[in-house]
Amino acid sequence: QVQLRESGGDTAQPGGSLTLSCAATKKIDIYKMSWYRQAPGNQRDLVATIPSGGMPDYADSVRGRFTISRDDARNTVYLQMNNLKPEDTAVYFCNAKATILRLNLDYWGQGTQVTVSS
């Protein structure tokens, strides 16, 4: 069992920046790590993902503004968010996925609120 704890959510002005962190209680080197977000009344959508030893990928809506990174030595994943827009307002969730010996592992954090408003 891996527990994930997000932090860094806050209120920012349009055009501003925030950095989210996701700290894991165990090693994450085997996991594909991702950030999702969910606005009120909407489904949870993938924002960015970074496989173990692989290249990151982004939703079209955040590409060029957000950067996902991982520090496996610290068991932490980050989401640097620049040029924030009101439509980025949502609860942001960290996710860890891996398949080991046909066992699908899928862990979520509790979420952190990001509000973009002037």
N, C-alpha and C positions, 0 to 999 in steps of 0.2 A: 504494500500500500504506500503510495506516495501522496503526501499532502502538499498542496500548492497554496501559497499566500501572496495575493497581489497587493501592491501598495503604489502610491504615487498619484492616485486619482484626486482631482481638484477642480476648481472652477478657473477657467482661463478665458481671456478675451479673444475674439476672432483675430487670427494672425499670430496668436501666441504659441507657446510650446509647452509640452509636458513630457515627462519621462515616467513610464510605468515600469515597475519591477515585479517579477514573479519569482519568489524564493521557494525552492523545493526542499522537502525534508530528507530526501535521498538522492543518490546520484542520478543525473538526467542524461548521461551520455548516450544511452541507448534509445532515447525517446525523440520522436518528432515533436517539437514544441510549437505551439500556436497561440495566437491571440484572436479571440472572438469578441463581438460586441452585440449588445441587444438594447435597442431603444424601446420605450414603452409602446406596447401594442404591436411590436414587430418580432419577427423570428430572430434567433441568434445567428449571426452571420460571421463568416471567417474574414478576418482582417489581414493577418499575416502569418506565415508559417516558415519554420526553419528546421529542416531535417538534421539528424546527426551527421555532421561532416558534409552537408549538402548546401545548396544555394537557397537563399530565401525567396519567397514568392509573396505577392501582395494582391489584395483586391484592387480592382481598377480605381475605385473611389479614393484610395489612399496612396497609390503608387506615386513615388516622387516626393511625398510629404512625410511618410512614416518609414522608420527603419527598425527592423527586428534584429536582435543580436542575442547571442548566448555565451555564457561563461560557464563551461562545464566544471571548471575547477571550483567555482563558487556555487554550483547548482542553481544558477539564476539566469533568467531570461528577461530581456528588456524590450520595451517598445518606445522608441523616441518618436514623438509626434510633433511635427512642425507645421506652421501655417494652418493652425486649427480653424475649422469652420463650424458654424452652429450645428450642421448635420452630423458632426462627429460626436455630438452629445449622446451618451449611452453608458450602460454598465459594461465594463471591459472584463473579460474572463480569460484566464490562462488555462491552457489545456496541454496535457502530455499523453501521447499515444505511442504504443509499441506492440508488436506481436512477437511473442516468445513461445516457441514450441506449440504453435497454433493457438496459444492463449492470447486473446486480445485484451490489452491493458489500456484503460482510458480513464484519465483522472482530470478533475476540474477544480479550480479554485472557487472562492466564494464571490469574487467579483469586486471591482472598484469603480466608483462613479466618476465619470468625466463629464463636466458640463462646460459648454462653450457658449458664452453669452456676454454681451456688452452691457 
